[in-house]
Amino acid sequence: MTRAQLALIAGEGTPSVLDLVPGTKVSLGRSSDNTIVVNDEHASRRHAEITQENGHWVVTNLGTPLNGTRVAGMRIGRPTVLEDGQEIGIGDTRFLFSLFENNGAKSTLTSRQPRDRIADSEASTLLLPDELTALCTFMAASMEETDARPLIRRALETVLKQTRATVTGFLSLDVDEPLPKQVLPEQEHMDVHLSRHLTQKVQRSGQPFWLASEIELGSDSLAPFTDALCLPVTAGGTALGALHVYRSGAVFTDRHQRFCAVLASYLANTLHVLRARRILEAENSRLRGHASASEQLLGSSTAMQALRERIARAAPRSATVLIRGDSGVGKELVALALHRQGPWSNGPLVVVNCAAIAASMPEAELFGHCKGAFTGADRDRPGLFQQADEGTLFLDEIGELPLDCQAKLLRVIEGKGFRPVGATAEVRVDVRVIAATNRNLENEVKNGAFRQDLYFRLQVIQITVPPLREHSDDIGDLAAHYLKQMGQEYRRQVTLTDAAIRRLQAYSWPGNVRQLWAVLESAATMTDSNVLDAEDLPLPPETLGPVAPTLNLDELEAWAIRQALQRTKGNVTQAARLLGVARDTLNNKMRKNGIRRDKP
């Protein structure tokens, strides 16, 4: 004699296994008075009925035509005879109909079946309207996100709601985890360990993993859960992370898996776009603030060759680099060379002048802030460290950084996290820090203006950029290159006479290559001739000749500021442009040296 059984294989229903008794009606639906209560938002209160007719078990749809009842993946419109091994689908919930001989020819099914027993008939069906709505809502909202972290959180919220998962989470696939782990609901964050076993599995295969399709659970961390999905978040050939979705008390459906796969794909592409945008914005910002006419370290002198060799040795290392040298020698070009020759070359290079950071909120500039953290914070804003994630942060004029920020900077350099202003959770980033200064930091440490522990941490690798007066043999090549760059803008090619080159080589250059560029630009602008002679160069006569060994750098800086203010008749903006520094930087240096714009 044959008996029949109905077993829950996907979704939520009670009971999960039911023996069908001839002569009785089995009803399925959301109402609690049904034989099998189906906990599915797409199920009607009384959705379907199974009865035996003429020795065959027959299923009849009682629900709305929109949701309907499916047999073997096909929606039925009239009573349908069930065959052994067929699936009955109601929304996301599926039951397996099986026939058994009383002699035990078949073993009893359970709610967790190997996936090879589950028909794949729905694999090519479209997403349901509510799933499309959820995806469209997520896509529209993601277009407003400028930071990866809230974007990932929004994705997790969407998955959690749509799949009725117990826990969702994101793990970075980067070795150094530039993006922090995120878990929802938030109260689960400390108690749930996202399975590294699954993360490594999808990283190796590049394919989604569905626990219900595997015999082995694979990880002790999954023991509290009935089912799990893990999907790679990959774009542009780069593995960005893994999306984890866990469920207790029920298994996921094919629709859940497909929904998560589509969302993970869109999330990956959006993260890739955000990363590319961050790189472009950082590069654009760097180029806009770049004062030099060239991105190359020009010159064939012994000093410049030694500098390039030291850069080549330091670039592949992950240690912090402290670049030292007078103002205008090209320290930013050294930082650019370190970035381009190092392992972070594919990431952004973010350049910040520490002297130009707003004195009122230096932490917000460096570490970012959350919406509502202070007056005027109308949105979340990533800080400079977050903008430089997976890249390089160049802190120019590091000696100008306030002491309280120095302590927080030390923590980040040592690999610890930081909290944006107004945030409750720490953020971790993967950033190489390069700092530069024209100050004597040893004296600053003695005077208590700079932290000694930060000084030691920064000077792991030191690179000193020689002043222009120490490699004056390169001035001819530098001048020719700069004039060629200017010729593209002026649409005429300007050259120098031998006398002009000799005069340039005899000058002390307190402003170094930055001042050389300014002198050449002024001469090319104010002279109609295509050939510049010695008298065409606007150099102060009293500073010609060799530099005295007792020359003070601060005095030279004050002299250059006064000269610039005199030439611009006290216009600070034009003077800053002439000196090749930011306006805020010039104001700080004027206050430091007691220089007034009306009395330079």
KOLMI-920672 format. One record per residue (C-alpha): residue in three letters; z, x, y. Coordinates in steps of 0.2 Angstrom, whole numbers, padded with zeros to 4 digits, always signed. Example, Ala and Ser with C-alpha at 12.3 -4.5 7.8 and 13.67 -1.06 7.14 Angstrom:
<gunus>
ALA+0039+0062-0022;SER+0036+0068-0005;
</gunus>
This chain:
<gunus>
MET+0000+0000+0000;THR-0004+0006+0018;ARG+0007+0006+0032;ALA+0003+0009+0050;GLN+0013+0019+0064;LEU+0011+0021+0083;ALA+0017+0038+0090;LEU+0019+0043+0108;ILE+0009+0059+0111;ALA+0008+0060+0130;GLY+0018+0051+0144;GLU+0034+0042+0143;GLY+0038+0027+0132;THR+0052+0020+0121;PRO+0053+0021+0107;SER+0042+0036+0104;VAL+0038+0032+0086;LEU+0036+0014+0079;ASP+0031+0008+0062;LEU+0020-0007+0063;VAL+0025-0022+0052;PRO+0012-0034+0046;GLY+0014-0052+0054;THR+0022-0046+0070;LYS+0015-0043+0087;VAL+0019-0027+0096;SER+0018-0028+0115;LEU+0016-0013+0127;GLY+0020-0013+0145;ARG+0032-0009+0159;SER+0043-0024+0157;SER+0059-0020+0147;ASP+0056-0035+0135;ASN+0041-0026+0127;THR+0041-0019+0110;ILE+0037-0002+0117;VAL+0042+0000+0136;VAL+0029+0011+0144;ASN+0035+0021+0159;ASP+0019+0023+0168;GLU+0014+0017+0186;HIS-0003+0012+0180;ALA+0004+0000+0166;SER+0005-0018+0169;ARG+0022-0028+0165;ARG+0013-0034+0149;HIS-0001-0022+0147;ALA-0008-0023+0128;GLU-0004-0031+0112;ILE-0006-0025+0094;THR-0008-0037+0079;GLN-0014-0037+0062;GLU-0029-0048+0058;ASN-0039-0049+0042;GLY-0030-0034+0035;HIS-0035-0024+0051;TRP-0024-0019+0066;VAL-0031-0025+0082;VAL-0027-0020+0100;THR-0030-0032+0114;ASN-0029-0028+0133;LEU-0018-0039+0143;GLY-0017-0029+0159;THR-0028-0029+0174;PRO-0047-0024+0172;LEU-0044-0010+0184;ASN-0031+0000+0174;GLY-0036-0007+0157;THR-0033-0001+0140;ARG-0043+0013+0132;VAL-0046+0016+0113;ALA-0053+0034+0109;GLY-0056+0036+0128;MET-0066+0020+0130;ARG-0060+0006+0140;ILE-0060-0010+0130;GLY-0065-0028+0135;ARG-0061-0037+0120;PRO-0049-0036+0104;THR-0054-0019+0096;VAL-0050-0014+0078;LEU-0040+0002+0077;GLU-0045+0016+0065;ASP-0034+0030+0058;GLY-0032+0044+0071;GLN-0038+0035+0086;GLU-0029+0036+0103;ILE-0023+0021+0113;GLY-0022+0025+0132;ILE-0013+0016+0145;GLY-0014+0026+0162;ASP-0007+0043+0158;THR+0002+0038+0143;ARG-0006+0040+0126;PHE-0001+0034+0108;LEU-0009+0040+0092;PHE-0012+0026+0079;SER-0010+0032+0061;LEU-0012+0025+0043;PHE+0000+0031+0029;GLU+0000+0028+0010;ASN+0017+0024+0004;ASN+0016+0039-0008;GLY+0018+0050+0008;ALA+0000+0056+0009;LYS+0003+0059+0027;SER+0018+0066+0036;THR+0026+0056+0049;LEU+0021+0061+0067;THR+0032+0066+0081;SER+0030+0065+0100;ARG+0026+0084+0101;GLN+0009+0086+0092;PRO-0001+0101+0091;ARG-0015+0099+0103;ASP-0028+0100+0089;ARG-0022+0083+0084;ILE-0025+0076+0101;ALA-0043+0070+0105;ASP-0051+0078+0120;SER-0061+0062+0125;GLU-0054+0062+0142;ALA-0059+0080+0146;SER-0074+0075+0157;THR-0067+0059+0165;LEU-0065+0059+0184;LEU-0048+0059+0193;LEU-0040+0043+0196;PRO-0039+0036+0214;ASP-0021+0040+0217;GLU-0024+0058+0211;LEU-0039+0060+0223;THR-0028+0053+0237;ALA-0015+0066+0233;LEU-0027+0080+0233;CYS-0036+0075+0249;THR-0019+0073+0258;PHE-0014+0091+0252;MET-0031+0098+0258;ALA-0030+0090+0275;ALA-0012+0096+0278;SER-0016+0114+0271;MET-0029+0116+0285;GLU-0015+0116+0298;GLU-0005+0129+0289;THR-0006+0147+0295;ASP+0007+0155+0284;ALA+0006+0156+0265;ARG+0024+0151+0262;PRO+0024+0133+0269;LEU+0007+0131+0261;ILE+0014+0135+0243;ARG+0029+0124+0246;ARG+0017+0109+0251;ALA+0007+0112+0235;LEU+0023+0112+0224;GLU+0029+0096+0233;THR+0012+0088+0228;VAL+0012+0093+0210;LEU+0031+0088+0208;LYS+0027+0070+0215;GLN+0010+0068+0206;THR+0015+0074+0188;ARG+0033+0068+0188;ALA+0038+0086+0184;THR+0056+0091+0183;VAL+0053+0108+0191;THR+0038+0116+0199;GLY+0037+0134+0205;PHE+0026+0149+0211;LEU+0028+0167+0206;SER+0018+0181+0214;LEU+0007+0191+0202;ASP+0008+0206+0213;VAL+0019+0220+0206;ASP+0029+0221+0222;GLU+0030+0202+0224;PRO+0024+0202+0242;LEU+0027+0183+0242;PRO+0044+0177+0237;LYS+0047+0165+0222;GLN+0048+0147+0227;VAL+0055+0133+0216;LEU+0056+0114+0219;PRO+0067+0104+0219;GLU+0077+0117+0230;GLN+0094+0113+0221;GLU+0085+0120+0205;HIS+0081+0137+0213;MET+0097+0146+0207;ASP+0097+0138+0190;VAL+0079+0139+0184;HIS+0071+0155+0179;LEU+0052+0154+0180;SER+0045+0161+0164;ARG+0038+0179+0166;HIS+0031+0177+0149;LEU+0020+0163+0154;THR+0015+0172+0170;GLN+0010+0188+0161;LYS+0001+0177+0149;VAL-0010+0168+0162;GLN-0012+0185+0171;ARG-0019+0193+0156;SER-0031+0179+0150;GLY-0035+0172+0167;GLN-0034+0155+0159;PRO-0021+0140+0161;PHE-0008+0139+0148;TRP-0001+0122+0141;LEU+0015+0123+0131;ALA+0011+0107+0121;SER-0005+0116+0114;GLU+0006+0130+0107;ILE+0017+0131+0091;GLU+0029+0144+0099;LEU+0039+0140+0114;GLY+0036+0158+0120;SER+0052+0160+0131;ASP+0070+0156+0130;SER+0069+0151+0149;LEU+0058+0136+0143;ALA+0071+0129+0131;PRO+0078+0116+0143;PHE+0061+0108+0145;THR+0050+0098+0133;ASP+0033+0104+0140;ALA+0026+0117+0153;LEU+0010+0121+0162;CYS+0006+0138+0169;LEU-0010+0140+0179;PRO-0017+0156+0187;VAL-0019+0156+0206;THR-0034+0167+0208;ALA-0048+0169+0222;GLY-0060+0183+0226;GLY-0057+0191+0210;THR-0039+0194+0215;ALA-0024+0186+0205;LEU-0013+0179+0219;GLY+0001+0170+0209;ALA+0005+0158+0195;LEU+0009+0140+0197;HIS+0023+0134+0185;VAL+0026+0115+0181;TYR+0040+0111+0169;ARG+0045+0094+0162;SER+0060+0087+0152;GLY+0060+0072+0141;ALA+0041+0070+0140;VAL+0025+0080+0138;PHE+0011+0082+0151;THR-0006+0073+0149;ASP-0024+0079+0151;ARG-0024+0071+0168;HIS-0009+0081+0174;GLN-0016+0097+0168;ARG-0033+0094+0176;PHE-0024+0088+0192;CYS-0014+0104+0193;ALA-0030+0115+0189;VAL-0039+0107+0204;LEU-0025+0110+0215;ALA-0021+0128+0210;SER-0040+0132+0213;TYR-0039+0125+0230;LEU-0023+0133+0234;ALA-0030+0150+0228;ASN-0045+0148+0240;THR-0034+0143+0254;LEU-0022+0158+0252;HIS-0037+0169+0251;VAL-0044+0162+0267;LEU-0027+0164+0276;ARG-0026+0182+0270;ALA-0043+0186+0276;ARG-0039+0177+0293;ARG-0023+0187+0295;ILE-0033+0203+0292;LEU-0046+0198+0305;GLU-0033+0193+0318;ALA-0024+0209+0316;GLU-0039+0219+0317;ASN-0045+0209+0332;SER-0028+0212+0340;ARG-0029+0230+0336;LEU-0046+0232+0344;ARG-0042+0222+0359;GLY-0027+0233+0363;HIS-0035+0249+0358;ALA-0037+0261+0372;SER-0048+0275+0364;ALA-0066+0275+0364;SER-0067+0281+0346;GLU-0059+0277+0330;GLN-0061+0294+0323;LEU-0051+0310+0325;LEU-0064+0321+0333;GLY-0064+0340+0335;SER-0067+0355+0324;SER-0053+0366+0330;THR-0040+0373+0319;ALA-0027+0361+0325;MET-0038+0346+0322;GLN-0042+0352+0304;ALA-0024+0354+0300;LEU-0020+0337+0307;ARG-0034+0329+0296;GLU-0027+0338+0280;ARG-0009+0332+0283;ILE-0016+0314+0285;ALA-0025+0316+0269;ARG-0010+0322+0260;ALA+0002+0308+0267;ALA-0010+0293+0266;PRO-0009+0289+0247;ARG+0010+0289+0248;SER+0021+0274+0251;ALA+0034+0283+0261;THR+0036+0279+0280;VAL+0027+0291+0292;LEU+0034+0296+0309;ILE+0020+0301+0321;ARG+0025+0312+0335;GLY+0016+0318+0350;ASP+0014+0316+0369;SER+0008+0300+0377;GLY-0011+0298+0375;VAL-0014+0311+0361;GLY-0021+0298+0349;LYS-0006+0293+0338;GLU-0014+0276+0334;LEU-0029+0285+0328;VAL-0018+0294+0316;ALA-0010+0278+0310;LEU-0027+0270+0308;ALA-0033+0285+0297;LEU-0017+0283+0286;HIS-0020+0265+0284;ARG-0039+0267+0279;GLN-0036+0281+0267;GLY-0021+0273+0259;PRO-0018+0260+0245;TRP-0015+0246+0259;SER-0033+0248+0266;ASN-0038+0231+0260;GLY-0024+0223+0270;PRO-0021+0221+0288;LEU-0016+0234+0301;VAL-0004+0226+0313;VAL-0001+0237+0329;VAL+0014+0233+0340;ASN+0020+0242+0355;CYS+0039+0241+0354;ALA+0041+0243+0373;ALA+0031+0227+0375;ILE+0041+0217+0364;ALA+0050+0203+0374;ALA+0068+0209+0377;SER+0075+0191+0375;MET+0069+0188+0357;PRO+0064+0204+0348;GLU+0069+0197+0331;ALA+0058+0183+0333;GLU+0043+0195+0337;LEU+0047+0206+0322;PHE+0053+0193+0309;GLY+0046+0177+0315;HIS+0055+0160+0318;CYS+0056+0142+0312;LYS+0052+0127+0321;GLY+0067+0121+0332;ALA+0076+0138+0330;PHE+0077+0139+0349;THR+0069+0131+0365;GLY+0051+0132+0364;ALA+0049+0135+0346;ASP+0038+0120+0342;ARG+0031+0127+0326;ASP+0035+0140+0312;ARG+0028+0156+0318;PRO+0026+0171+0306;GLY+0033+0188+0313;LEU+0024+0204+0314;PHE+0031+0209+0297;GLN+0023+0193+0289;GLN+0007+0196+0298;ALA+0006+0214+0290;ASP+0010+0208+0273;GLU+0001+0218+0260;GLY-0005+0230+0274;THR+0002+0242+0287;LEU+0013+0239+0302;PHE+0012+0252+0315;LEU+0027+0252+0327;ASP+0021+0262+0342;GLU+0035+0269+0354;ILE+0048+0266+0341;GLY+0061+0273+0352;GLU+0060+0258+0364;LEU+0066+0246+0350;PRO+0083+0238+0354;LEU+0098+0244+0343;ASP+0101+0227+0335;CYS+0083+0226+0329;GLN+0084+0244+0323;ALA+0097+0239+0310;LYS+0087+0225+0303;LEU+0071+0236+0303;LEU+0081+0248+0292;ARG+0085+0234+0279;VAL+0066+0230+0278;ILE+0060+0248+0276;GLU+0073+0250+0262;GLY+0064+0235+0253;LYS+0077+0222+0257;GLY+0072+0204+0263;PHE+0074+0197+0281;ARG+0077+0180+0288;PRO+0066+0173+0301;VAL+0076+0166+0316;GLY+0082+0149+0311;ALA+0078+0151+0292;THR+0090+0149+0278;ALA+0081+0159+0265;GLU+0076+0177+0265;VAL+0058+0183+0265;ARG+0051+0198+0256;VAL+0035+0207+0261;ASP+0025+0222+0255;VAL+0022+0232+0270;ARG+0020+0251+0274;VAL+0028+0255+0290;ILE+0021+0269+0301;ALA+0031+0273+0317;ALA+0026+0284+0332;THR+0035+0291+0347;ASN+0033+0303+0362;ARG+0052+0304+0364;ASN+0064+0317+0357;LEU+0073+0306+0344;GLU+0085+0319+0340;ASN+0092+0318+0358;GLU+0091+0299+0357;VAL+0102+0299+0342;LYS+0114+0311+0350;ASN+0115+0299+0365;GLY+0118+0284+0354;ALA+0101+0276+0359;PHE+0094+0277+0342;ARG+0102+0274+0325;GLN+0104+0290+0315;ASP+0101+0282+0298;LEU+0085+0274+0304;TYR+0079+0291+0311;PHE+0082+0299+0294;ARG+0073+0285+0285;LEU+0058+0286+0297;GLN+0055+0304+0296;VAL+0052+0305+0277;ILE+0034+0311+0282;GLN+0032+0318+0300;ILE+0015+0321+0307;THR+0014+0329+0325;VAL-0002+0326+0335;PRO-0006+0342+0345;PRO-0009+0339+0364;LEU-0026+0341+0371;ARG-0022+0357+0380;GLU-0018+0365+0363;HIS-0036+0362+0356;SER-0046+0363+0372;ASP-0061+0369+0362;ASP-0064+0352+0356;ILE-0065+0345+0374;GLY-0084+0347+0375;ASP-0087+0337+0359;LEU-0075+0324+0364;ALA-0083+0322+0381;ALA-0100+0321+0373;HIS-0094+0307+0361;TYR-0085+0297+0374;LEU-0100+0298+0386;LYS-0112+0292+0372;GLN-0100+0277+0369;MET-0100+0273+0388;GLY-0119+0275+0388;GLN-0121+0260+0377;GLU-0111+0249+0389;TYR-0119+0257+0405;ARG-0137+0257+0397;ARG-0139+0275+0403;GLN-0135+0291+0394;VAL-0124+0303+0404;THR-0121+0321+0400;LEU-0111+0336+0407;THR-0116+0352+0414;ASP-0108+0368+0408;ALA-0098+0370+0424;ALA-0091+0353+0421;ILE-0086+0357+0403;ARG-0077+0373+0409;ARG-0068+0363+0422;LEU-0062+0350+0409;GLN-0056+0364+0398;ALA-0046+0372+0412;TYR-0037+0356+0416;SER-0019+0353+0409;TRP-0022+0335+0403;PRO-0005+0328+0405;GLY-0012+0311+0399;ASN-0022+0319+0385;VAL-0037+0311+0377;ARG-0033+0295+0385;GLN-0034+0303+0402;LEU-0050+0312+0397;TRP-0058+0295+0394;ALA-0052+0288+0410;VAL-0058+0303+0420;LEU-0075+0302+0412;GLU-0077+0284+0414;SER-0072+0285+0432;ALA-0085+0299+0435;ALA-0099+0290+0426;THR-0095+0274+0435;MET-0094+0281+0453;THR-0110+0293+0450;ASP-0128+0287+0450;SER-0134+0303+0442;ASN-0136+0305+0423;VAL-0129+0323+0424;LEU-0111+0325+0429;ASP-0106+0342+0437;ALA-0089+0349+0440;GLU-0087+0342+0458;ASP-0091+0324+0450;LEU-0075+0325+0440;PRO-0060+0316+0449;LEU-0047+0329+0444;PRO-0032+0334+0456;PRO-0035+0352+0462;GLU-0017+0356+0462;THR-0015+0354+0443;LEU-0030+0365+0438;GLY-0026+0380+0428;PRO-0014+0384+0413;VAL+0001+0374+0410;ALA+0018+0382+0414;PRO+0029+0383+0398;THR+0043+0374+0408;LEU+0033+0359+0412;ASN+0043+0343+0408;LEU+0035+0329+0399;ASP+0044+0315+0409;GLU+0039+0323+0425;LEU+0021+0323+0419;GLU+0022+0305+0415;ALA+0030+0300+0432;TRP+0016+0310+0440;ALA+0003+0301+0431;ILE+0010+0284+0435;ARG+0011+0289+0454;GLN-0007+0295+0454;ALA-0013+0279+0445;LEU-0003+0268+0458;GLN-0010+0278+0472;ARG-0028+0276+0466;THR-0026+0257+0463;LYS-0016+0254+0480;GLY-0001+0248+0470;ASN-0010+0236+0458;VAL+0001+0238+0442;THR-0012+0229+0431;GLN-0026+0241+0437;ALA-0015+0256+0435;ALA-0010+0251+0418;ARG-0028+0250+0413;LEU-0032+0267+0421;LEU-0018+0274+0411;GLY-0023+0265+0395;VAL-0006+0257+0392;ALA+0000+0239+0392;ARG+0006+0232+0409;ASP+0024+0228+0402;THR+0024+0246+0396;LEU+0020+0253+0413;ASN+0033+0242+0421;ASN+0046+0249+0409;LYS+0041+0266+0413;MET+0041+0263+0432;ARG+0059+0256+0431;LYS+0064+0271+0420;ASN+0057+0284+0433;GLY+0063+0274+0448;ILE+0045+0271+0454;ARG+0041+0257+0465;ARG+0023+0249+0467;ASP+0024+0249+0486;LYS+0031+0267+0487;PRO+0023+0277+0472;
</gunus>
